[in-house]
């Protein structure tokens, strides 16, 4: 009985670690996407300013 309890505990710990890893990765991907969007917007604004100054 004790062996099954230890195996069940290890499986639960494994599932919790996998879930937290997935959540942390999803948060990092979301933050990275926001930063990529900001950089693209900044480059687009810079390009527009550069085109306006040339004319």
N, C-alpha and C positions, 0 to 999 in steps of 0.2 A: 504493500500500500504506500509505503514511504517513497519507493522508487517512482511510482506514478505521480505522486505529489510533486516531486522534484522536477520531473519531466514537464508536467503541466505548468509549473512556475517558470521554467526556462522558456517554454513556448510563449507564455504571456509576456515575459520580459522581451523576447525577440519581436513579438508583434508591436509592443509599445515603442521599442527602438526604431523599428521600420516605419511606424506611423509618424514619429517625431522627425525622422530623417526626411520623409516625404514632405511634411509641413514646412520644415526649414528650407528645403530646396525650392518649394513653391514660392515661399516668401522672397528668397533670393532672386528667383527668376522674375517675379513681379517688380521688385526694386530695380533690377537690371534693365527691364523693359522700359520703365519710367525714365531712367537715366539715358538710355539710348534715344528715346523720344525727345528728351530735352536737348541732347547734342545735335540730333538731326534738325530740330527747330532752330537752334542757334546757327548752324551752318547755313540753313536756308535763309535766315535773316541776314547773315553776313553776305551771302551771295547777292541778295536783293540790294543791299546797301552798296555793294561793289558795282553792280550794274547801273544803279542810279547815279553814282558819282562819275562814271565814265561818260555819260551822255552830256 
